[in-house]
Amino acid sequence: MSVRQSIRKATLRVDVDGVNVAGVQLPILTLRELQIGDDRLSEIGITKGGFQIQKAKEKFRGLVECLVKIASLQVIEFSLKNPVTVYSRLLIWLWIR
């Protein structure tokens, strides 16, 4: 049985939480690791390349964490772009009057 066939469910999930900042609902993305009782990767020994698989798993987790942080910042920037523009226009309009 190959490693690909032994994996049945994802162990990393992305959760979306909302935070209200100055009247704007901002989605916050967080990474959550599921603890699955059936960990078949632990059965792979050092002789079958278990060390390299564990190292690849850790590197993949780090990369996914980085992607989730970048995606969270992009979502926040996109969500704040419109209210900031409206507020800036309002201030300019009030200043001109």
N, C-alpha and C positions, 0 to 999 in steps of 0.2 A: 504494500500500500504506500503510495507516495504522500508527501507532506500536503500537497494540494488537496488530495482526496480525504485526508484525515481532518481537515478544518471544515466545520459545519456552520458555525456562527461567527459573526464579527465580535471581536473583543473590545473594540474602540467605538464609542458612540459620541456624536456631537449633540449637546443639549443647547436649546435656545432659551435664555431667560431675558426678561424685559426689565429695564431700569428707566425710571422717569427722571429726566434731567431738564429742569426749567420748562416743564410742560411738553417736552418732546420724549416720546417713548423710544428708547434705544434698545435694540436687541443685542444681547451679549452672548457670544458663542463660547461654550466651554467643552472641553474634552473629558469624557468619562470612560474609565476602563471597567469593563464588566468582568467579574470573577466567575468564570465557567468552571464547574467542578470537573469536567472531563477535559483535562489538559493533555492532549496526546503528544504535544511537542516535548513534554518532560520525559517521555518514554524513549526518545532518540538519544542514544549515547554519544560519547565523544568519538567513538570509532566510526559512526555513521554520519559524521559531519554535524553533530548536534551543537558544537561550539560555534560554527559558522552560522548556523540557522539562528541561534540565540542572539549572536552579534547583529545579524541582519534584522531581526525582530526589534531589537533596541534602537537601531538606527532608523528604522521605519517609524517607530513610535515618536522619536524626536522630530522627524520630518513632518509627520502629521500634526504634532503640537505646533510647529512653526507655521504650517499652513492655516491652522485654525486661528492662530493669533492674527495673521495677516488678513484673513477673511473677516474676522471680527472688527478690525480697524477699518477695513474698507466699507463694511456695512454701517458702522458708526459715522464715517465721513459722508457717506451717501445720505444717511438719514438727517444729518445736521446741515447739509448744504442748502436745502430749500428754506428752513427757518432762519438761517443766518442771512441769506439773501433778502428775504422779506423784511427782517429787522433792520438791515442796513438801508434798504430803500425807505423804510418808515422814518429812520433817523435823518436821512438826507431831506426827505419831504418836510419834516418838522423844522429842520435847520433853515431851509429856504423860505419857509413861511415867515 
